[in-house]
């Protein structure tokens, strides 16, 4: 038992020593990246892009980054009752009251602030473990589109009178991602990265149904270009 503990301790010390001996690409790195969700929440939807500008600082094998970007979600549709009615002849000759509503569509956009940590696992500085969070704040500046005016309904829904799009999406959401990153091309001050990640995103829609999942899983591929603003004094 004592020998096993010594072997485990020695292996751990060798791992730490190997990690600390690695040299990073740069102490301060500026990057432009974009992620694409290849497994969509809604089948048939096009992959959304998540462009972001990032700033990354490293100390040995560990680097921490933060950025700012923008995320565009698929189009949403909803009805908004106008409060007006029309009268139509029914099947039995009686007058039937129809309630009028407009059919809207809009694409919610979110400002995103990614924050992440990378841990390099190879001395070549070409592979690293990645964990991060995306903090997203809704931007309702883009106007919605009225697809159809005065759609007639037999039943009136009081909760949909003058319904606003801000009532349909959450003002703030967050995502968690875990994956592995690769440096696919590297020169002294420049490199290209690729990073597949598994992502859990908070559902942006507001539902009254308790059966709806709070977080939605997806698979994301992120590609980016980075330049080292402050490099190591010695060669990697």
C-alpha positions as CSV (number, residue, x, y, z in Angstrom):
1,X,0.0,0.0,0.0
2,X,2.9,2.4,0.9
3,X,4.6,1.6,-2.4
4,X,1.4,2.4,-4.3
5,X,1.1,5.7,-2.6
6,X,4.7,6.6,-3.4
7,X,4.2,5.7,-7.1
8,X,1.0,7.9,-7.3
9,X,2.8,10.8,-5.6
10,X,5.8,10.4,-7.9
11,X,3.6,10.3,-11.0
12,X,1.8,13.5,-9.8
13,X,5.0,15.3,-9.3
14,X,6.3,14.4,-12.7
15,X,3.1,15.6,-14.3
16,X,3.3,18.9,-12.5
17,X,6.9,19.3,-13.4
18,X,6.1,18.5,-17.1
19,X,3.3,21.1,-17.2
20,X,5.3,23.8,-15.5
21,X,8.2,23.2,-18.0
22,X,5.9,24.1,-20.9
23,X,6.1,27.5,-22.5
24,X,3.0,29.2,-23.7
25,X,2.3,30.8,-27.0
26,X,2.3,34.2,-25.4
27,X,1.6,35.9,-22.0
28,X,-1.1,38.1,-23.6
29,X,-3.0,36.9,-26.7
30,X,-5.6,38.7,-28.8
31,X,-8.0,36.6,-30.8
32,X,-11.0,36.6,-33.2
33,X,-13.1,33.5,-33.1
34,X,-16.5,32.2,-34.2
35,X,-18.4,29.2,-33.0
36,X,-21.0,27.1,-35.0
37,X,-23.6,24.9,-33.5
38,X,-23.6,21.7,-35.6
39,X,-26.3,20.0,-33.5
40,X,-29.2,22.4,-33.5
41,X,-32.0,22.8,-30.9
42,X,-34.5,22.8,-33.8
43,X,-34.0,20.3,-36.6
44,X,-33.6,21.9,-40.0
45,X,-32.4,25.2,-38.6
46,X,-29.1,26.7,-40.0
47,X,-26.1,26.7,-37.7
48,X,-25.8,30.0,-35.9
49,X,-22.5,31.8,-35.7
50,X,-21.1,33.2,-32.5
51,X,-18.3,35.7,-33.4
52,X,-16.3,37.1,-30.5
53,X,-13.2,39.1,-29.8
54,X,-11.2,37.6,-27.0
55,X,-8.2,38.5,-24.8
56,X,-6.3,35.7,-23.2
57,X,-3.6,35.8,-20.5
58,X,-1.4,32.8,-19.7
59,X,0.8,31.7,-16.9
60,X,2.7,28.5,-17.7
61,X,0.3,25.8,-19.0
62,X,-2.8,27.6,-17.8
63,X,-4.5,30.5,-19.6
64,X,-7.6,32.4,-18.8
65,X,-9.6,34.4,-21.4
66,X,-12.6,36.8,-21.7
67,X,-14.2,38.4,-24.7
68,X,-17.3,40.0,-26.2
69,X,-19.4,38.9,-29.1
70,X,-22.9,38.4,-30.5
71,X,-25.2,35.5,-30.9
72,X,-28.2,35.2,-33.3
73,X,-30.9,32.7,-32.5
74,X,-33.4,31.2,-35.0
75,X,-36.6,33.0,-35.9
76,X,-39.5,33.0,-33.4
77,X,-43.2,33.4,-34.2
78,X,-46.0,34.6,-32.1
79,X,-49.6,36.0,-32.2
80,X,-50.6,39.3,-30.7
81,X,-54.3,40.0,-30.4
82,X,-55.4,43.5,-31.4
83,X,-58.5,43.5,-29.3
84,X,-60.7,44.0,-32.4
85,X,-63.4,41.6,-33.6
86,X,-65.3,40.9,-36.8
87,X,-68.6,39.1,-37.3
88,X,-68.9,36.3,-39.8
89,X,-71.9,34.2,-40.7
90,X,-71.7,30.7,-39.2
91,X,-72.7,27.3,-40.6
92,X,-76.2,27.4,-39.1
93,X,-76.9,31.0,-40.1
94,X,-76.0,32.5,-36.8
95,X,-73.4,35.3,-36.5
96,X,-70.0,34.2,-35.2
97,X,-67.6,36.6,-33.6
98,X,-64.0,36.3,-34.7
99,X,-61.1,37.8,-32.7
100,X,-58.3,39.4,-34.7
101,X,-54.5,38.9,-34.1
102,X,-51.3,39.8,-36.0
103,X,-48.8,37.1,-36.7
104,X,-45.3,38.3,-35.8
105,X,-41.7,37.0,-36.3
106,X,-38.4,38.1,-35.0
107,X,-34.8,36.9,-34.5
108,X,-33.6,37.4,-31.0
109,X,-30.0,38.5,-30.7
110,X,-27.8,38.3,-27.6
111,X,-24.6,40.1,-26.7
112,X,-22.3,37.4,-25.3
113,X,-19.4,37.6,-22.9
114,X,-17.4,34.4,-23.0
115,X,-15.1,33.5,-20.1
116,X,-12.9,30.4,-20.2
117,X,-9.9,28.6,-18.9
118,X,-7.5,26.4,-21.0
119,X,-5.0,23.9,-19.6
120,X,-2.3,22.6,-22.0
121,X,-1.7,18.9,-21.7
122,X,1.2,18.5,-24.1
123,X,4.6,20.3,-24.1
124,X,4.2,21.1,-27.8
125,X,1.5,23.6,-26.9
126,X,-0.8,22.1,-29.5
127,X,-3.5,20.4,-27.3
128,X,-5.4,21.8,-24.4
129,X,-8.4,21.1,-22.2
130,X,-11.1,23.8,-22.4
131,X,-13.9,24.8,-20.0
132,X,-15.9,28.0,-20.3
133,X,-19.1,30.0,-19.7
134,X,-21.1,32.3,-22.0
135,X,-23.0,35.1,-20.4
136,X,-25.7,36.4,-22.8
137,X,-27.8,39.6,-22.6
138,X,-30.7,40.0,-25.0
139,X,-30.8,42.7,-27.6
140,X,-34.3,43.6,-28.8
141,X,-33.2,46.5,-30.9
142,X,-34.1,44.8,-34.2
143,X,-37.8,45.3,-35.1
144,X,-40.0,42.3,-35.5
145,X,-41.9,41.6,-38.7
146,X,-45.7,41.2,-39.0
147,X,-46.1,38.2,-41.3
148,X,-49.9,38.4,-41.4
149,X,-52.4,41.0,-40.3
150,X,-55.8,40.3,-38.8
151,X,-55.7,36.6,-38.5
152,X,-59.1,35.4,-37.3
153,X,-59.5,33.2,-34.2
154,X,-62.6,31.6,-32.7
155,X,-61.3,31.9,-29.2
156,X,-59.8,35.0,-27.5
157,X,-56.6,34.7,-25.4
158,X,-56.4,37.6,-22.9
159,X,-52.7,36.9,-22.2
160,X,-51.9,37.6,-25.9
161,X,-53.3,41.2,-26.0
162,X,-50.5,43.6,-27.1
163,X,-48.0,40.8,-26.5
164,X,-44.4,42.1,-26.8
165,X,-41.5,40.0,-27.9
166,X,-39.5,40.8,-24.8
167,X,-42.1,38.7,-22.9
168,X,-41.2,35.6,-24.9
169,X,-37.4,35.4,-24.3
170,X,-35.3,35.6,-21.2
171,X,-33.3,38.9,-20.8
172,X,-30.2,37.0,-19.7
173,X,-29.1,33.4,-20.2
174,X,-25.9,31.5,-19.7
175,X,-24.1,28.5,-21.3
176,X,-21.5,26.0,-20.1
177,X,-19.0,24.4,-22.5
178,X,-16.4,21.7,-22.2
179,X,-14.1,20.4,-24.9
180,X,-10.6,20.0,-26.3
181,X,-8.7,22.6,-28.3
182,X,-6.0,22.3,-31.0
183,X,-3.5,24.6,-32.4
184,X,-3.7,23.7,-36.1
185,X,-1.2,26.2,-37.4
186,X,1.4,28.2,-35.5
187,X,4.1,30.8,-36.2
188,X,6.1,33.1,-33.8
189,X,3.3,35.6,-33.3
190,X,0.3,34.0,-35.0
191,X,-1.7,30.8,-34.7
192,X,-5.0,29.2,-35.8
193,X,-7.1,27.2,-33.4
194,X,-10.0,24.7,-33.6
195,X,-12.1,23.6,-30.7
196,X,-14.9,21.0,-30.6
197,X,-17.0,21.5,-27.4
198,X,-20.1,20.0,-25.8
199,X,-22.4,22.9,-24.7
200,X,-25.3,23.2,-22.3
201,X,-27.3,26.4,-23.1
202,X,-30.1,27.8,-20.9
203,X,-33.3,27.7,-22.9
204,X,-33.9,31.3,-24.0
205,X,-37.7,30.9,-24.4
206,X,-40.1,31.7,-21.6
207,X,-42.5,28.8,-21.0
208,X,-45.2,28.1,-18.5
209,X,-44.9,24.4,-19.1
210,X,-42.8,22.8,-16.4
211,X,-41.9,19.8,-18.7
212,X,-39.6,22.0,-20.9
213,X,-35.9,21.4,-20.3
214,X,-34.1,24.3,-18.6
215,X,-30.8,23.6,-20.5
216,X,-30.4,22.5,-24.1
217,X,-27.4,20.4,-25.2
218,X,-25.6,21.0,-28.5
219,X,-22.3,20.3,-30.2
220,X,-20.2,23.4,-31.1
221,X,-17.1,23.8,-33.3
222,X,-15.1,27.0,-32.8
223,X,-12.4,28.3,-35.1
224,X,-10.2,31.3,-34.5
225,X,-7.1,33.3,-35.2
226,X,-4.8,34.7,-32.5
227,X,-1.8,37.0,-32.3
228,X,0.6,37.2,-29.4
229,X,0.8,40.7,-28.0
230,X,3.3,39.8,-25.4
231,X,5.5,36.7,-25.9
232,X,8.0,34.7,-24.0
233,X,11.6,36.0,-24.2
234,X,13.0,32.6,-25.0
235,X,11.9,30.4,-27.9
236,X,9.2,27.8,-27.4
